[in-house]
Amino acid sequence: MEQGQLIVACDFGTTAFRVLVVNVSHEGMRVVGAGSAESVGFRDGDFVDLTSASRALERAVTAAESAADVDISGFFFSVSGSHLRSVWARCQQQIGPERRPITPQDVDLVIDKAHGMGIPFDHAILVANPVGFTVDGIAGVVDPVGRAGSHLEADVHIVTGSSTVLQNIESAIGKLNREAVGWCVDVLASSAVLLDDAAKDAGAALVDIGGSVTQWALFHNGEIAGCGQVPWGGEHLTADLAHGLRVSMPEAEAVKRSRGVVLRSLTDAIDPDVLFEEDAPAESPGLIATVLEPRLEEILALVKKDMAQALGLGDLRGGLVITGGGSRCAGTDDLAEQVFQLPVTLRYLPANIAGTDRLPPGQWGTALGLAAWAVGDSGHDEDPRHSGGGGGLKGILKKIWPRR
């Protein structure tokens, strides 16, 4: 691959900060370096201990600089947390007293009206994407441009977030003498590379089982149609296993990663009473599955309930993709298919980005999605009204220099 431009993306995950440097050329994207550090001082999408978090972020950035042999002074970052809200708005625009072909400017005007809706105090609109249009009372129009009409309506999916949280993150990055160039809602970034366009057009969902939360995003007609999270994740699976096996959290995490199984039908049956009757029950696949299956089933059921308020699950003809560190136990896909009654695929890395085989261990889907979003591979334009956040490729390219 030829040497192109370099971009950088930072995933503020619940368990780790992951910094990624990518080379972009006409041949595509290629990973050239990455670094990570435990995300101490960071909770629910915000810096709660600036000193500790800044040190951790500096370690991740320094590791990425060393691996890619570049100097980084700014980067694109992910936004997450319970402060995010997913809402809908129906907006209307009069085209004229007589019918005429609808223009892109008409579409922009009707979407702009979504920014006038009432939102929580201290919130800003982070994402505003039209999912469907109605022209002169005819609903289900995917692209109204060029269609004759006198009245245009748009169903717009909106994500709002705390302005204070965004300012805190940008201030924390600034204290490291680096610049917050742009941002994207993290589950939407992951969707940019883990869901293909055909699935989004048909209706698909991404479920990211992270450390302390599980996030989801729905797509309909190629556009984001809903997103949210439930406050349970892989750490809760680990905690249940530690309690059931009477071991420490690190020991339970090691068992989950190496021998975790979340479907009892894949193992020999055991009597669940041993969890209550024995002081130190013997570890076995059956015992592990007996502990983990109920918790993961509960998490997936909560996600399904949350999703159902945004879009009927019957519309997800493109199926369900599951990712995240909490999804790596054997049987996760089978259990999810039972819960959602949909085809399920486990996916952690995109197939069309070179160099992913050289990434350090961990969950890099969001960081890769951030990079793809920055160069427009997500299929959205760079206007933050219709995409995941501020900044863009032009700004990012100014913030990385190859070392000489």
KAWO-V486438 format. One record per backbone hydrogen bond with DSSP energy under -1.0 kcal/mol. CO is the residue of the C=O (numbers start at 1). NH is the residue of the N-H. E is the energy in kcal/mol with one decimal. If there is no record, write none. Layout:
BEGIN
CO,NH,E ; CO,NH,E
END
This chain:
BEGIN
5,24,-3.7 ; 7,22,-2.7 ; 8,76,-1.6 ; 9,20,-2.9 ; 10,78,-1.6 ; 11,13,-1.5 ; 11,18,-2.1 ; 15,39,-1.4 ; 16,13,-1.8 ; 17,37,-1.7 ; 18,11,-3.1 ; 19,35,-2.3 ; 20,9,-2.2 ; 21,32,-2.5 ; 21,33,-1.3 ; 22,7,-2.4 ; 23,30,-2.1 ; 24,5,-2.3 ; 25,28,-1.8 ; 28,25,-2.3 ; 29,354,-2.0 ; 30,23,-3.3 ; 33,21,-3.0 ; 35,19,-3.3 ; 37,17,-3.0 ; 38,40,-1.9 ; 41,48,-1.7 ; 41,49,-1.8 ; 43,46,-1.4 ; 46,43,-2.5 ; 49,53,-2.8 ; 50,54,-2.5 ; 51,55,-1.8 ; 52,56,-2.1 ; 53,57,-2.8 ; 54,58,-2.5 ; 55,59,-2.0 ; 56,60,-2.0 ; 57,61,-2.6 ; 58,62,-2.7 ; 59,63,-2.2 ; 60,64,-2.0 ; 61,65,-2.5 ; 62,66,-2.3 ; 63,67,-2.4 ; 64,68,-2.4 ; 65,69,-1.4 ; 65,70,-1.6 ; 69,403,-2.1 ; 71,401,-2.1 ; 73,179,-2.7 ; 75,181,-1.8 ; 76,10,-3.0 ; 77,184,-1.6 ; 79,186,-2.5 ; 81,84,-1.5 ; 85,160,-2.5 ; 87,158,-3.1 ; 89,156,-3.1 ; 91,154,-2.5 ; 93,152,-2.8 ; 100,149,-1.8 ; 102,146,-3.1 ; 103,107,-1.6 ; 104,108,-2.3 ; 105,109,-2.2 ; 106,110,-2.0 ; 107,111,-2.1 ; 108,112,-2.5 ; 109,113,-1.0 ; 111,114,-1.7 ; 112,115,-1.6 ; 113,116,-1.6 ; 114,117,-1.3 ; 120,123,-1.8 ; 122,163,-3.2 ; 124,161,-2.2 ; 127,159,-2.3 ; 129,157,-3.0 ; 132,155,-2.8 ; 133,141,-2.2 ; 134,153,-2.6 ; 135,138,-1.9 ; 138,135,-2.2 ; 141,133,-2.3 ; 144,147,-2.3 ; 147,102,-2.0 ; 149,100,-1.8 ; 150,95,-2.3 ; 150,96,-1.2 ; 151,136,-2.5 ; 152,93,-2.8 ; 153,134,-2.3 ; 154,91,-2.6 ; 155,131,-3.1 ; 155,132,-1.1 ; 156,89,-2.0 ; 157,129,-2.6 ; 158,87,-2.9 ; 159,126,-3.1 ; 159,127,-1.8 ; 160,85,-2.5 ; 161,124,-2.4 ; 162,166,-1.8 ; 163,167,-2.3 ; 164,168,-2.5 ; 165,169,-2.4 ; 166,170,-2.4 ; 167,171,-2.5 ; 168,172,-2.5 ; 169,173,-2.3 ; 170,174,-2.1 ; 171,175,-1.8 ; 173,176,-1.2 ; 173,178,-1.5 ; 174,177,-2.0 ; 179,75,-2.0 ; 179,181,-1.1 ; 182,77,-2.3 ; 184,79,-2.0 ; 185,189,-1.9 ; 186,190,-2.5 ; 187,191,-1.7 ; 188,192,-1.1 ; 190,193,-1.2 ; 190,194,-2.1 ; 191,195,-1.5 ; 196,200,-2.1 ; 197,201,-2.5 ; 198,202,-1.9 ; 199,203,-1.6 ; 200,222,-2.1 ; 202,317,-1.0 ; 203,318,-3.5 ; 204,219,-2.7 ; 205,321,-2.7 ; 206,217,-2.0 ; 207,323,-2.7 ; 208,210,-1.1 ; 208,215,-2.4 ; 209,326,-2.7 ; 210,234,-3.5 ; 211,235,-3.4 ; 213,210,-1.9 ; 214,230,-2.3 ; 215,208,-3.2 ; 216,228,-2.0 ; 217,206,-2.4 ; 218,225,-3.1 ; 219,204,-1.2 ; 220,223,-2.0 ; 223,220,-2.8 ; 226,218,-3.4 ; 228,216,-2.5 ; 230,214,-2.3 ; 230,232,-1.7 ; 233,236,-1.1 ; 233,237,-1.1 ; 234,238,-2.2 ; 235,239,-2.3 ; 236,240,-2.1 ; 237,241,-2.1 ; 238,242,-2.6 ; 239,243,-2.1 ; 240,244,-2.6 ; 241,245,-2.7 ; 242,247,-1.9 ; 248,252,-2.6 ; 249,253,-2.8 ; 250,254,-2.0 ; 251,255,-2.1 ; 252,256,-2.8 ; 253,257,-2.4 ; 254,258,-2.1 ; 255,259,-3.2 ; 256,260,-1.3 ; 260,330,-2.2 ; 263,266,-1.8 ; 264,267,-1.8 ; 271,274,-1.9 ; 272,275,-1.8 ; 273,276,-1.6 ; 273,277,-2.2 ; 274,278,-1.7 ; 284,288,-2.6 ; 285,289,-2.5 ; 286,290,-2.0 ; 287,291,-1.7 ; 288,292,-2.7 ; 289,293,-2.5 ; 292,296,-2.4 ; 293,297,-2.7 ; 294,298,-2.0 ; 295,299,-2.3 ; 296,300,-2.7 ; 297,301,-2.3 ; 298,302,-2.2 ; 299,303,-2.0 ; 300,304,-2.5 ; 301,305,-2.2 ; 302,306,-2.2 ; 303,307,-3.0 ; 304,308,-2.3 ; 307,310,-2.4 ; 307,311,-2.0 ; 312,315,-2.2 ; 313,316,-1.5 ; 315,317,-1.9 ; 316,319,-1.4 ; 319,205,-1.7 ; 320,345,-2.4 ; 321,207,-2.6 ; 322,347,-2.2 ; 323,209,-2.6 ; 324,327,-1.9 ; 325,328,-1.1 ; 329,332,-1.5 ; 330,262,-2.9 ; 331,335,-2.6 ; 332,336,-2.4 ; 333,337,-2.1 ; 334,338,-1.6 ; 335,339,-2.0 ; 336,340,-3.0 ; 337,341,-1.8 ; 343,320,-2.4 ; 345,322,-2.8 ; 354,31,-2.8 ; 355,358,-1.7 ; 356,359,-1.4 ; 364,368,-2.4 ; 365,369,-2.2 ; 366,370,-2.5 ; 367,371,-1.9 ; 368,372,-2.4 ; 369,373,-2.9 ; 370,374,-2.1 ; 371,375,-1.4 ; 372,377,-2.6 ; 373,376,-1.2 ; 376,379,-1.3 ; 383,386,-2.0 ; 390,183,-1.2 ; 392,396,-1.9 ; 393,397,-2.5 ; 396,399,-2.1 ; 399,73,-2.8 ; 401,71,-2.7
END
